[in-house]
């Protein structure tokens, strides 16, 4: 599983390869709701689990901080639908 770096100042989680960002999940925070609006992985890095690792980092962060998630990004929504435990984190 790739190492995911939380960057609260830029409202993002990233995966790096050296100095290069090769994956990024960005969100807006509205009170206690994280609106996960985009997930991106560099094309040559796709299929390695990096996008899934970004979403898992988001879910872990939300659980730790007592936040909920609005999955505006289709990929985040897909991962959350597939994980029964993630339903407790869905913003109402």
Secondary structure, 3 states (H helix, E strand, C coil): CCCEEEEHHHCEEEEEECCEEEEEEEEEEECCEEEEEEEEECHHHCCCCHHHHHHHHHHHHHHHHCCEEECCCHHHHHHHHHCHHHHHHECC
